[in-house]
């Protein structure tokens, strides 16, 4: 979770004030807010819009140069103070220390044997927007209780908000680029709104941000929250809220299981070790079932051995199709939307039970649809849709795997480079970290699509052979319900009893959701917290609250976004 600082700090933590015309700055801010609050760019125009927004941001940053608050020295200079501060305030730190792990950056190193779980006190939690603004206010306060922690945070991060334009350009054509461009646009819009709020709202004069609130400050704060936030219960346990957890957020990610929980009785986050760590070994935790796109965009790293990597694929039944109503009804009975963002996975098989069920319905004939809609046993037939052992028909299987093969091939054609070219680029020793991550993500997407294409081709040929041989179609019997409810194999789960999980790239304003037990996870639906943050600052402008909304308007299917 930790990276070395890559920026030179100023001589004073207060920052050198630049002479900037308030009127000129407000005009630029108004122009930025208007540009970022406009309707979403049409398909193919997102990059052009990004260039325009980035140009305005760079003009603002140039005029604000030297105004941001930074601390003297490197991050590691402040780690001893962080450890002392944590111990003085009740943290148990005897079993680990902060260490540099090379390419992984800073993390926690085991120093001697201890019980299976580690303990750490938590910060009082608040919403993501308020948390970011609160972090900035605390950083500007020389007497802040949290200063030992804040000083230890990276001066900059490796998420795309910090990428050079040419690094972002490497992601053009990828499935992740839209989220990257939206992240930048939304952050710029939020900064422009809050800058105006801080300068004009009567109660904002009490905030330490009044005279020093730069884009770089806001980018740093939202990046700190985005890469480190976690969900914990409120004091009464009635709901969950966001928090930053000192020291624990130094743990880096590895494959495994979520082993963190929150102890309401002792008011602390408790984490059970993934293994019995030996002396000098790095202590890892599992962030959750995230894709590499999520890791790169919201955490700032690419995880080479991601067991949960996947690529989003948007699919939907056209409303103009003659059989739309019948297909939508079958899908509804199975608990699957008629338009949705599914995912192709890095494992075998590359499609889930939900996507298999969708594709089967998508490719059904009118007679096949009637079979699943009519009759006394119609509801039971729905249980077989996501089960690979019970095809609708050989023709249906051929159609769906042909569709998947063709769709994967078309998606591969959208990339500007081949996999071989990407591998060649990654061998260059002078490649920047951000360029390397962009190319790694681009290559990982292609590898998943190539695997899906190969799987689609193999399945198509297999079912064509079944059809040519005149093989009997496996029959579904009521006794197979027990088989369908077997939770050991995803392909045998009854779709109707499962919620759709693919493609739920649901994020809070700055990036990732966090598991209610304290560990990071993006599979939960956490709504954006902008409006509540504005309410906490006593803002009554409904129009601006709407403008600050973190949602992104797209063609169907719609997604919650950064």
N, C-alpha and C positions, 0 to 999 in steps of 0.2 A: 504493500500500500504506500510505501514511501519512496520518493525519488529525490535525487540530489537537486539542489537549487541550480538553475541554469541562468540566473540573472545576477548582475552585479548590484549589490545593495548600495544605497546612498549613504552619505556620511552621517546623516541624522535620521532617526526614526520618525521625525515629524514631517519629513518631505520638504523639498524646496518649492516655494510657491511661485508659479509662473504668472506673468502678467497677461491676463486674458480678458478681453472685453466681455462683460456679462451679457450684453445684448447680442453680440456675435455668437457666443456660446449657446444662448437660448434659441437663437435662430437655427443653428445647426442641430440642436436637440429636437426642435419642433419638426425639422425636415426629416430627421431619422425616425421619429415616432410616427409621422405620417406615412413614410415609406414602409415601415415594418407593420403598420396596422392595416394596410391595404389588403384587399382580397388576395387569396393564395394565387401564386403565379400559375398560369396554365402549364400543362405538361410540356416539357422541353424548354421552358423559360425559367426554371428554378435557378439554374447556374447564372444566367444574366442578372436575375434579381439579387442573387448572393453577391455578385461583383459590385453592384450598385450600393448595397447595404454596407459591404466591407469598405468601400471607398469612403463613405460618410464616417464610418467608425474610425478609420485611420486618420482622417482629418481631425476628428475630435481628440483622438489619442495624441496626435502631434501637438495640439494646443495645450494638452494636459500634461505634457512631459515634465517629469520632476515633481509632480504634485502628489503622487501616491505614497502611502506610508509603507516603508520597508524597514527591516531590522538589520543591524550590523552583523557581520560574520555569516557563517554557513549554518545550515540546520543542525548539523552534528554538534556545533558549539553549544547549542541550547538543550541537548538531550540530558546532560547531567542535572540541569536545573529542572527539567521536566520530571525526571525520576524522583528527585528530592521533593518536588511539589506534590507529586502523586502520593508518595509515602506519607507526607505530612498530613494529607487529607484523607487517609484511610485506605488507600489502595495497597493490595498485597503484591509486592514486586520482587520477592526474594528468589523466585524461580526462573527469572528471565532478565535479559538486558536488550537494549536496542543495538543492532549491528547492521553493517553494510553487507548486502548479499549480491554485490556486483550488478548484473543486468536486471535483477529483480528489485534493486534499490534497497531501501532500509526495511527491516523487519524485526521480529522478535526472536532472539536466540535463547535456547534452553541453557541454563548454567548449572543446575544440579537437580537431582530427583525430587519429585513433589507428588502430591495427590493427583488424581486423574483430572481434576477440574481446576481452572484458574478463576480468580474473582477480580472484579473491578467495579468501582463506583461509577455512576453515570452522571452526565450533565442533565440539568433540568431541561426537558424537551419542549419544543414548540414547532409550529408549522415550518415548511421548507423555506418559504420566502422570508418570514419573520426571522427564522434561524440564521439565514444568510446576512440579513441586515443587522441582526444582533451581533453576529460575529464581527462585522465591520466596526460597530460601535465599541465593542470590547477591545478590538485591536487598537483603536484610536485613544483608548484610555490608559495612560501610563501606570495607573494604580489598579488595573483590572486584576481580579482574582485569577482569571483564566490565562493571563499572559504567558506563563511557562508553557502551557499547551499551545497557544496560538503561535508563539515564536518558533515552535518545533514543526509547524506545518510547512509544506513546500512553498517556495515563493512563486512557483508556477507549476502547471500540470501538463500532462501529456494527452489530454483529451483534445478533440478536434477544434475546440474554441481557441487553442493555442497554436494550431497548425498555420504554416505559411500558406498563401493562396495556391502555390504550386503543389503543396502536399495534398490539399483538399481536391485539387484537380485530378489527382491520381485515382480518386474514388468515383469519378464520373463513369456512369454505366453500371455501377454496382447496385445491389439491392439495398445497401445501407446509405447511399448518398443522400436520399431524401431526408432521412432522419438527421444527418449531419448538417445539411443546409437549414433545416427547420430549427435545430438547436441554436445555430448562430443567429438566425433571424429573431427567434423568440427572446434570446438573451439581450440582443440589441434593443428590441422593443421594450422589454422590461426595464432596462437601464434608462432609456429615454424617458419613460414614464416616471420612474422614481426620482430621476434628476429634477424634473419639473416639480414633482411633489415636494422634494426637499427644499427647493428654492422658493416655493410659493405658498406652501401650506403654513398657517399660523403656528401650529404646534411643532413644526419641524425645526424651528429655530433652536429648540432645546437639544437637538441631536448633534453629536460631534461630527456628523457627516456634512453639516451645512456648508462649511468652507473647503471641504476636501472630499469630494465624491467623484472619482474618475471612473472611466469605463474599465480600466485595468483593475481598480479596486473591486468593482462589482463582478467582473469576470473571475477574479480570484476567489471571492466569497462564494459565488454560486458553484464554482468548481470544487471548492473545499467541501461544500454540502453535498454536491452530486456524488463525489467519489467516496465519501465517508459516512453518510447518513445511515441511520438504522431506526427501525420502529421499536418502540418499547411501550408498555402499558402506562397510562397516567397513574397518578398517585392512588386514586380510588379503584383502579383496575377496570373502569367502565369502558374505556376505549384505548386506542393506541395513538401514539404521537411520535414525532421525530426527535432524534437526539444525536449528538456527536459523543463518542466514547473515547476519552484519552487513553493512549497506550494500546488498547485492544484494537484500535483502527490501524495499528502498525502491522497487524498480521496479514501476510500475503495469502493468495488463493491457491488451492490445489483441488483435484478431484476428490470426492468423498461424500459425506452426508452432513446435513445440518445438525450440529451438536451443541448449539447455543440455546439457552432458555433464560427466562426472566423469573427470578425468585421474588414474588410480591411480598412475602413475609419479611425477608431480609433486605428488600429494596435494592436489589443488585442484579446485574447481568452475570450469568454463570455459563462458562464454556467448558465442555468436556473435550479433552485432547483427542484428535483423530487417531493417535497411536501413542505408544510409550516412547516419548522422545528421549534420546540419549544426550549427554552433555555435548554442547557446541552444535547440535542440530537446530535447524530453523523450525520454528513452530508455525504451522499452517492452519488455516480454517477453510471451510467450504463456503463460498459466497452464495451459492444457489445454482440452479440449472439455467445458466445464462449462455447465450450464444457469443461467439467472438465479436459480432457486431455490437452487442451490448457491452462487452468488456472494453472494446476500443472506444466507443462513443461515451460511455458513462463512467468508466474506471481508468482509462488511459493506458491499457496494456493489451497485448495479444497473447492468449494462452495457447501454446502450441498443441497441447494434448487435451483439448476441450472435448470431453465425452458427450457434451450436450450441444455441440455446435449445430446450427441449422440456418436455413435460408428462407426468408419469407416468400410466400407465393400467394398472390391475390387471385381468387377464383369466385365466380358467381354465375348463377343461371340468369340469362338475359330475360328481362321482363317482356320483351317482344316475341319471345319464343312461344310457339303454339301450345306447348306442353308445360309452360311455366307454372301454372296453378297446380297441376298435379305433382310436379317435381317439388315445388315449394312445400306442399302438404306432406309428402313423404319425408322430406328433410325435417320439417317441423316436428313430426312424430318421433323422429330420431334425435331431436334436440340439437339440430345443426342449422345454422342460418343459411339462407339461399345465396347470400354473398358474404364472403369471409376472407380473412387473411390466415391461411394455413401455413405449414412449414414443411420443408424437405429436410430430413435429418442426415447427419453424417454416419449414423449407424445403419445396420441392416435390420429390417427393411427401411428404406428412406421415407416411407409414408406411414402415418399412424392409422389406427382403426377409424378415426373420424374422417381423415382425408380419403381413405379407401371407401368408406360409406358414401361420402359426397360424390366421388368420381363414379361410383356405381349408379347412383341416382341420376347424375348428370348425363350419363350415357344410356339411360333406359329408354326403351321404346314405349309406345302407348300401352301395349298389352302388358308389358312388364310392370309398368306403373299401376295399372288396374289390379294386377296380382297382389301388389303390396298395399293397396288401398282398400280392397273389397274382401268380403268374406268374414266368417266368424274368427278365423285365426290370423287376420290381417295384422293385429298388433304384435303377435308373436313373431311374425316374419320380419318385423323391423329389427328384432334382436340379431338377425343374421347379417345385416348390412355391413357391419364393420369386422366381420369374421372371415378371414382369408380361406377357411375351409368350406365355405358355402357360397360359391359363385351364384350370381343371378342367372347367368347363362354363359356359355363359352364365348358367344358373340359379344356379350357385354364386357367380359374380361379383356377380350382383344381390343375393344374400343377404348376402354379406360387406360390400358397400358400404352396403347398407341398415342393417346392424348398426352399422357405424362411424358413419353419419349419425345414427342414433338414440342411440347411446351418447354422442356428442359433445353432442347436444342435451340429454340428461339431465344431463350434467355441467355444462353452462352454467346449468341451472336451479338448481344448488346454490348459486350465488353470490347474495349479498344485494343486489348492485347490478348495473347494466348497464354496458357498455363506455362508453356516452355519459356516464353519471353519473360514472364514474371519470375520464374526460378532463376533465370539468367541475371535479371536486375538485382535480385536479392543477394547474389554473390559479390556485388560491388562493395569493396571495403569502405568507401567514402560515403555510403548512403546514410542520410540523416535518420535519426530514430523515428521521426514522424513519417517520413517517406517509407521507411521499412515497414512500419505497422500498417500503413495504407495498402501497400503491395501485398503484405501477408494476408490481410483481410480479403483483398480482391482475389487472391489465389485460393484461399479457403472456400470462398463462395463457389468458384469455378469447380473445385474438386467435388463439392457436394452435388452440384448440378450434373457433373460428368458421371458421378455414381448413380444418380437418379436416372439419367439417360440410359446407362448401361443396364440398370435394373429393369427399366421399362421395356427395352429391346428384348432382354432375356425372357421376361414374363410374356410378352407378346408372342414370341416364337413358341414358348411352351404351350400356351393356350391355343394357338393355331394348330399345333400338332394334336392336341386333345380333340379339337373340332374335326380335323381330318380323319382321325382314328374312329370317330363316332363314339367316343368314351361317354359313359353314363355320368350324368350330373349328380353330385352328392346331394342327397335329400335331407332336408331338415325335419327332425322329429321333435315332438314336445319334450321328449326325454333329454334332448340336447341342451335344455335350459341350464342344467347344472354345469355343462361344459362351457357354455357361453358366459357364465358368471365366475369362471375360474380366473382369479386375479393374478395368476402367475405369469400369464402371457397377455400382453396388451392386445394382440390380434384377436383374442378370444373374449374380450370384454363386450358386454352389450352396450352399444352406443347410446341407447336411450337412458341408461343409468349413469352415464359419465357426462361431466360438463366438457364442453369443447375447450381444449387447452392450446392447440396450435396457434401460433401467430399472436398470442396475447402480449404484444410488446407494449404493455401499459406502463407509463412512467409518470412520476410526479414531475413537477416543474423543471427540476434540474437534472433529472435523469432516472435514477433507479428507485424502485420501491425497496422496502426493507421488510424482512420477516418480522412478525409480531413478537417472536421470541428473541429478537435482538440481532438476528443474523440477516445479512443482505439477501434479498430474493426479489425477483421481478415478476413472479407469477401471481401476485396478489393485485387486486384492482384497487389502487389508491388514487382517489381523485386529486386534482390539482388544488393547491391551497392558496392561490393568489388572492381571491376575493376576501378570504378571512384575514389575510395579512393586511390588506388595505383597510379592512374594518378596524383592525387593531391599531392602525395609525390614524383613525378617525377621518378617513377619506369618504366623502359623500358623493363623489363624481361617478355616477353609474356608467356614463359613457366610457370613461377611462378604464373602469373595472372590466368592461366588456372587451375593450381593446387589449387589455393585458392578459386575457384568457390564453391559456397555454394550448388550446386545441388548434388543430390544423384541418382546414377544409379540403377534402379530396373527393375524387370520384368514388363511388361505392366500390368496395366496402370501406367504411370509415374506421379510423383508429384513434385511440387516445394517444397523444404525442407529448414530446418534450415541451 
